[in-house]
Amino acid sequence: MLKRSVLAIGISLLLAGCGAPAIGGSGDGASESSSLVLTGPVKADFSNDKGGSCVWTPAAFLLTFTTGSVQNGVKLDFLAQVGVNAVGDPDAATPPRADGLTPLVVRAGGQAIKAASGTIHVTDGDVSTHAFKGTVEATMEDGTKVTGSWSCTAVFG
């Protein structure tokens, strides 16, 4: 039975790489929700936010999560490199992204605030349904603290 599960995931990832929805996946648009809260210099509560996005890039085991804009235009986004089982605990501050920012970024007042330390926990990932969830515990370079949980149903990137 384990061999069938591994085979199904492998086929799903192969199809995803070709642009097809995963086996059992809906192929519909992404959705996200969170109970993320920012405290300190930048304050925001994302508990009512439903305007973000979530993208899963299976070939790179990369999850891109973006909140919608909340109080005063504050947004949060992260890139999480996850393991084979689509779970992991990537660092919020390293390695730098292609744009030179940290994996976790708070966007406020027209500026991108990088993470100084912390972890993006991906506690559950289902590649067949594109559903992911986890928590964030991080401190940004300006002292803002990011805490809370997040979840999303991703589209393929």
C-alpha positions in Angstrom: 0.0 0.0 0.0 2.9 2.4 0.8 4.2 1.9 -2.7 0.9 3.0 -4.2 0.8 6.1 -2.1 4.4 7.0 -3.2 3.5 6.3 -6.8 0.3 8.5 -6.6 2.3 11.4 -5.1 5.0 11.0 -7.8 2.4 11.0 -10.6 0.7 14.0 -9.0 4.0 15.9 -8.8 4.8 15.0 -12.4 1.4 16.2 -13.6 1.8 19.4 -11.6 5.1 20.0 -13.3 3.3 19.8 -16.6 0.6 22.3 -15.4 -2.1 19.9 -14.6 -4.0 19.8 -11.3 -2.9 17.1 -8.9 -4.7 13.8 -8.6 -7.8 14.6 -6.5 -7.1 18.3 -6.8 -9.8 20.7 -7.8 -7.6 23.1 -9.9 -9.7 26.0 -8.5 -8.2 29.3 -7.3 -6.1 29.6 -4.2 -7.5 30.6 -0.8 -5.8 31.5 2.4 -6.7 32.3 6.0 -4.7 33.1 9.1 -4.7 34.2 12.7 -1.4 35.9 12.2 -0.8 39.0 14.4 1.9 41.6 14.2 2.9 43.4 17.5 5.5 46.0 18.1 6.4 48.9 15.7 4.0 47.5 13.1 0.6 46.3 14.4 -1.9 44.2 12.4 -4.4 41.5 12.8 -4.9 39.2 9.8 -7.7 37.1 11.4 -10.4 38.6 9.1 -8.2 38.6 6.0 -9.3 36.4 3.1 -7.7 38.4 0.2 -4.4 36.7 -0.1 -3.0 33.9 -2.2 -1.1 30.7 -2.0 1.1 29.0 -4.7 2.7 25.6 -4.5 5.6 24.9 -6.8 6.1 21.1 -6.5 9.3 20.8 -8.6 11.1 23.1 -6.1 9.1 22.0 -3.0 8.3 25.7 -2.6 5.2 27.3 -1.0 4.5 31.0 -1.5 1.9 32.5 0.9 0.7 36.1 0.7 -1.9 37.7 2.9 -4.4 40.3 1.7 -3.9 43.9 2.8 -5.2 44.8 6.3 -4.9 47.8 8.6 -3.1 50.7 6.8 -2.2 48.5 3.9 0.0 46.1 5.9 0.7 42.7 4.2 2.8 39.7 5.0 4.3 37.1 2.6 6.6 34.2 2.9 8.4 31.6 0.9 8.7 28.2 2.6 11.0 25.5 1.3 9.3 22.3 2.5 10.4 18.7 2.6 9.3 15.6 0.7 6.2 15.2 2.9 5.3 18.9 2.2 6.1 19.8 5.9 9.1 21.5 7.5 10.4 24.3 9.6 12.2 26.7 7.2 14.0 29.7 8.7 12.2 33.0 8.4 15.5 35.0 7.9 17.7 32.8 5.6 18.5 32.1 2.8 17.8 35.3 0.9 15.2 35.2 -1.8 16.0 36.1 -5.4 14.8 39.7 -4.7 17.3 40.0 -1.8 14.6 39.9 0.8 14.3 37.3 3.6 11.8 34.4 3.2 9.4 36.2 5.6 8.6 39.8 4.8 6.2 42.4 6.3 5.2 45.1 3.9 4.1 48.4 5.6 4.2 52.0 4.7 5.7 51.2 1.3 8.6 49.4 2.8 9.6 45.7 3.0 10.7 44.8 6.5 12.9 41.7 6.6 12.9 39.0 9.2 15.8 39.0 11.7 15.0 35.6 13.2 12.3 33.0 13.5 10.7 30.0 11.9 7.9 29.4 9.4 6.4 26.0 10.5 4.7 24.0 7.8 2.9 21.5 10.1 0.6 19.8 7.5 0.8 19.5 3.8 -1.3 17.5 1.4 0.1 17.7 -2.2 -3.0 15.9 -3.6 -5.4 18.5 -2.4 -2.9 21.4 -2.3 -3.8 22.1 1.3 -1.1 23.4 3.7 -1.1 24.8 7.2 1.2 25.9 9.9 2.4 28.6 12.2 4.9 31.5 12.2 7.0 32.7 15.0 9.4 35.5 14.0 11.0 38.8 14.8 11.4 41.4 12.1 14.4 43.7 11.8 12.4 46.6 13.2 11.4 44.6 16.2 7.9 43.7 15.0 6.9 40.3 16.2 4.9 37.9 13.9 2.9 35.1 15.6 0.0 32.9 14.8 -1.3 30.2 12.4 -2.0 30.1 8.7 -3.6 27.8 6.2 -4.2 27.7 2.5 -5.3 25.8 -0.5 -2.8 26.5 -3.2 -2.7 26.8 -6.9 0.3 25.5 -8.9 3.1 27.8 -9.7 
